[in-house]
C-alpha cells in the first residue's frame, strides 16, 4: 500500500511506532506486505466503542458532581477515609479520554498515510481494562444510586441540542478515514457494510432534532433578564416565609425571582412549605396536637387551610426587622395561611417576577405523583410556555447540510486521490511484467 501524497515517511514511521510499537512501515519493507486485516479493523471498532463508552461516563460524572457527597460519605463509612472522590474520578476519566483520543487520532492518521492499523498488545490490554472499569462504574451506579438516572435524563433534555451538534461534527470528521479505507480496500462486502452502517447512522443523526425537546431552546429576546436579586422564600425578613404576604413584599423590593419550596398534600394539592413538619411555621400543635409530628404531605388541603402560618413570625421574631413592622403589616401577618401553588402562580401573573422552587421531599415514595400533580397545576395556570425557536431549528438545518457537504467532499477527494495512485501502480505492474518476460527469454 503506497503512501498518499503529502504523507512523509518519517511521520508515518513515528505514527506507526506510537500505535503499533514498531518502526517498519509498509513502504520501507514490502516483503512483509503489511496491511490492515479484519482483526485490526475489529480492534479499531472496539477502540472507537470504548472511547464513546468512556465519553458517556464522563458526561454522567459531570452531571452527578452535585450529588457526589453521597458517594464520599459512603466511602467514609466503609473505609474511614475522607476524600473528594469527585475530583479523583474526573481526573481519572479525563486521563482515559485523553489516552483513547490519542489512539484514535493515531489510527486515523495512519489510515490517511496508508499504513496498517496494527494495534500493539499493550494498547489492547489497556482498552479491555478501560472497558471493564467503566462498565463497573455504571454497574455501581445502578446498584447504589439508581435514582441518579433521572438526573441524567433531565440533563439530557437540556444538553440534547448541543450534544447533537457535537456528535454530528465528530461523525463528519470520521468520514475522511472511512473514505480512505473504502477506496483502499478490495473487499466489496466490507465496503457495502461500512457504507450502509455509516449512512444509517448519519441519517438518524440528521433526523434526531425532530425527537429532541429541550427547555433551553429559546429565542434570545425571549429570555428574561439575568436576576440581580432573588427572594429566598419571598421576603422572610419582612413577612412570614412562603406566604402570599412574603411574595408581595418581595415584589415591592423589586426582586426578579421568587424562590420557594413546594409540597403536595395527601389529596394532591401542591402548596408552599419548606419543612417536612409543620411545627416551626404554623400552629399545628394547637390545632392538631396528635398529628403535629406527621409529615406535611400527610395532611389534606382542608386541614392545612385551618392552620395559622403567620403568627409565629410575630411571636418568635426570627429577624430583628420584625420589630419595625407597621401595625398594618402585623395585622396582615396574623391572617396568613398556607398558600397553594395555584394561588401563588395566579399572584405572580399579575407581576413580572419569576418563580423557582424545590419540590419536596425528594425521598418520598409518592414523589413521582407529586411531580405529576405539580406539573398539572403549572400547565393549568395559563402561564405561557416557551416553544422551540425557529432560530435553533435553522442552526440544526445548517449543521446537517454542512455535515453532508463535508462528507460528500471527503469521499470525492479520496476517490480522486485513489485514482491518481492507481495509474502509477498499474504502470509499475506493467513494467515488472515486461522485465519478468525479458528475463524468462
N, C-alpha and C positions, 0 to 999 in steps of 0.2 A: 504494500500500500504506500503510495508516494505521498510526500508531504505537500499539502496545498501551498499555493503561492503565498508568501508573506509569513510563513512559519519557519523560523531559523532553526538549524539543527541543535545548537546549544540549549535553546529554550525548550525544545521537545525533549531533549535528554534530561534536563532538570525536572520538568514536569513528570516524566516517567519515573525518575528516581524517587520523588516525593510520594507518588501514588502507588508505584509497584516495587519500590526499593531495588531497582536495577538500572544500570547505566546503558544497556544495549537498546538502541532504537530499531524500529522496523527498517529504516533506511540504511542504518550502519551495517546491519548483519542480516542480509536477505536469506542466508542459508537456513536460518531457523524459521523463516516465514511467520513472523509474529503477527497475529491477528486476534481480533476480539471474538471469542467463542460465545455460544449460547449461555454457558455457565457465567462468563464475565458479564453478559447482559443482565442475567438474573441478579448478580451481586450489585450492579448499578441500580436496578429497580429496587432492590432491598435497601440500598443506601438512601434512595430518594424517599421511600416509605418511612424509614426510621427518622429521617430529617423532618418530614411532615408531622409524624407522631410526636417527636420531641418539641416541635414548634407549638403544637396544640397544648402540650403540657405546660409550656412556658406561658401561654395565654391564660390557662387556668390558674397557674401560680400567681400571676399578676392580679387576677380577679379576686383571689382569696386572701390577699395581703391583709385586708382589714380584719379577717377572722383568724389570723394566724396565732392570736393569743391563746385560742383553744388548743392548738397543737403544741405550743410552748408549755402550756400548763399540763397537758397530757404527758409530755416527755419528762417534765419536772417531777410529776408524781411517780413515774416509773423508774427514773434514773437519778433523781435528786440533783439534776444538773439543769441550771437555768441559762438559757442562751436564746438569742433572737434567731430562731431557725429559719425565719423567712429570708433573712439576708444570706444565710448559708445555702438555702435552696435556690434562690435566684442566681447566685454566683455559680453554683454547680451547673444549673440548667443552661446558663449563658455560655459557660465553657463548652458544654456538649454541643450547643448550637453552633458555636464558632468552629469547633472541630469538624462537624458534619458539613458545614458550609464550605470549609476549605477543601474537603474531599470532593464535594460536588463541583466546585469551581475547577479543581484539577482535572476531574473526569471530563467536564465539558471542554476544557482547553485541549486536552489530549485528543478528544474526538475531532475537534476542529483542526488539529495538527496532523491528523491521520495516524495517530499512534494507538496501540492496543490498550484496552482497559483491563489490565492485569492487576487487580486489587491484591495487595500483599496480605498474607495470613494474619499479620498483627492487626491490620485495619479490620479484617473480617471478625476477628475475636472481639475487638472493641465495639464494633457495630452490634454484635449479638448481645454483649453485656449492656450496652446503652438501651437496646430494645427491652431487655428484661427489667432493668432498673425503672424505666418509665412505666412499663406495664405494672410493676409492683406499686409504684406511686399511685396510679389510677385505681388499682385494687384496694389499696389502703384508704383512699378517699371514699370509695364506695362502701367499705365496711364500717368505717368510723364516722365519716361526715357526709353521708349520702344527701343530707339536706342542702349541701353546697351546690348540687347540680342545679337547683332552682336559681341560685345567684348567677351561675354560668348562663342559664337560659335568658335571664333578664339582661345580662351584659351583652349577649349576642344580639339581642334586639336593638341595642343602642349602637353597637360597633359593626353590625352586619354590612351596611353600605361601604364602609371603609375597608373591611376585610375582603369584600367582593372585588374592589378595585385592586387591592394588593395581590390577590390570587390571580386575577386576570393578567396583571403585569408579569408575575412570575411564570405563568404558563406560556405567555408570549415569548419571553426570553428563552424558554425551553425549546421553542420551535427551531432555533438555529442549530443546536447539536442534533436534534431529531432529524432535520432535513439533511444534515451532513451524513448521518448514519444511513438514512433511507437511500441516498444516492451512491453510497459506498458499498452497501451490501448487495449480494446477488440472490439472497433468499426471498423469493417473491411472497411466500406465505407470511413470513415475518413482517415484510413491508406492509402488507394489507392489514394485518392485525394491529400493528402500531398506529397506522393511519386512522383506522376505524376507532380505536380507543381514544386517540388524541382528539379526533373530530367530535366524538360523542361528548367528551369532557368539556371541550370548548363551547359546544352548543348549549350544554347545560349551564355553564357559567354565564354565557351571554343572556340566557333567559332567566337567570336567578333573580334579577331585580323584580320580576313580576311576583315573586313569592316573599319578598323582604318587606316587612312592616316595621319601620323604626320610628320611635317618637322624636328622634333628634333631627329628622329631615324637615326643616322649616326654612321658609324664606328669611333672609337676614332682617328685612324690615318688619317681620312678624315677631321677632324675638323681643321680649321685654327688656328694659334696661337692666344692667347688672345691679343687683340690690346693694345699696350702700348701708342700709340699716335693716336688720331682721328683728322682729319682735318675738322673743322667746316665750312661748305660751301667751302671747299678746303683750301686754304691758304689766307684768307681775308686780312692779313696784308701785303702780297707781291703781290697780284693781285686782280682784281675785283671779288667779291664773285660770286659763282655759274656760273663760266665761265670755258672754257677749259684751259685757262691760269692758273686759280686758281687750277684746278685739276693737271696740270703738275707741278706746284710749290709745291703742297702737296706731289706728288710722289718724287720730289727732296729732300724734307725734311724727307723722309723715314717714312711717316705716314702709318698706316696699314688700316685705314678706311677713306673713303671719305664720309662725312656726308653732305647731301644736301636736297633740297626741290623740289618737282615736282608738276607742274600744267598741265592741259590739255587744249589745245587751242579749239576754237569754232568748228574747223573742225577735232578734235580728235587726235591731235599730242601732246604727253607728252613732256614738256620742263622744264628746270630748272629755278625756280623763287621762292623767299621766300615771298615777299609782295603780298598782294591781288591787289595792284595797282602798276603800272609800273613807277611812278613818281620818286622814290628815286634812282633807279639803271639804268635808261635808259633816253633817250632824247625824250620820248613820247610826252612831252608838245610842243616840237618844230615840230615833225613830224605829230602828230595827236592831235592838241590842243583842238579840240571839243570833243575828246573821251578820254582825258587824265585821267579823274576821273573814267573811267569804270574799272570793274574787269579785271584782267589779262586774265581770261578764256573767255572774250568776244571778244578777238582778234583772227583772223585767223592766221595760221602759216606764210603765206606770209607777213602779216602786221608785225608780230613780227620780221621777218628777216630783216626788214628795220630799226630797232632800233639799236642805238649805246649803248652797255651795258658795256663800259669800260671807256669812257672819264670822267664820273662823278667821278671816282676813283682818277684821277689826279687833277680834279678841286676842289673837296671838301676835299681831304686828310683826310679820316676818321681815319687814324693811322699815327703816326709820321714816321713810316718806309717808307712811300710813298716817302719822300724826298730823301731817299738813293737809290732809284731805278736807274738802269743804263739807258742810252739813249735807248738801245735796248728794255728793259722792258717797258719803257714808250711808245715807238712806238707800241709795241705789245699790250699794254693795250688799246690803241685807236682803235685797229682793232677788239676788242672782240664783238661778237654778242651773242644773247641768244641761248644757245645750246639746242638741242633736247636730250631727254633721249637716243635715239638710238645712237647719236653721242658720248655721254658720255660712254655708255656701250662698244662701239667699241674701244674707247680710253683706257678704263680700261682693256680690254682683252690683251692689249699689256704689262701690268704690273701685279704684284701680289697683287695689292691693292683691297680691298673690298669696296662695296658701301652700304650705308644705307641712306634711305630718308623717308621724310614725304610726303604723298600725300595730297595736299591742294587744296581748302579749304574743311574741313570736313563737314561743314554745307550746302554745295551746293546741290541744288535739283537734279543735274545730277551726284552726287558723285559715284553712282554705275557704271555709264557709264565710268567715269574717271578710276575706278578700272579696268574695263574690258580692256580699251584701254592700260593702263599701263602694265597689265599682258601680253597682246598680244605682246607688244614691247619686254618685257623681254624674253618671250618664243622664239621669232624670232631672238634674239640676238646671239644665238649659245653658250651662257654661259652654261656649263654643270650643270644639276640639280642633286642633290644627291638623290639616291633612298633608300628605307628602307633597313637596313642592315640585313645580314644573322645572325649576332650575336644576334640581338634583337629578331628575329624570333625564334632563338633557346631558348632564355630566355622564350618566351611565351610558347613554347612546353614543356619545363621543368616545368614551373609553373603549366600548365594544368595537366601534368602527375602526379606531386607531389600531387596536389589537389585531383585528382581522387583516388590515392592510400590512401591518408589520410581519405577520405570519406568512402572508402571500409573498411578500418581498423576500423573506428568508428562504422560502422554498424555490422561488425563481432564481435567486442569486446562487444558491447552492447547486441548482441544476445546471446553470451556466458554467460554474467552476468545474463541475464534474465532466461536462462536455469538452472543456479545454484540456483536461487531463487525458481523456480517452484517446484522441488522435495521437498524442505523444506516446502513449503506451502501445497503441496499435502499430505505429511506425517502428518502435523498438522490437515488437514481436516479429514484424516482417523482416527486419534486419537480421535478427537472430536466426530466423528460419533460413534465410539465404546463406548465412555463414555456415550453418549446420549442413546445408545441401552441398556447398562447395567442399567442405571438409570430407564429406562422405564420398564425393567424386575423386 
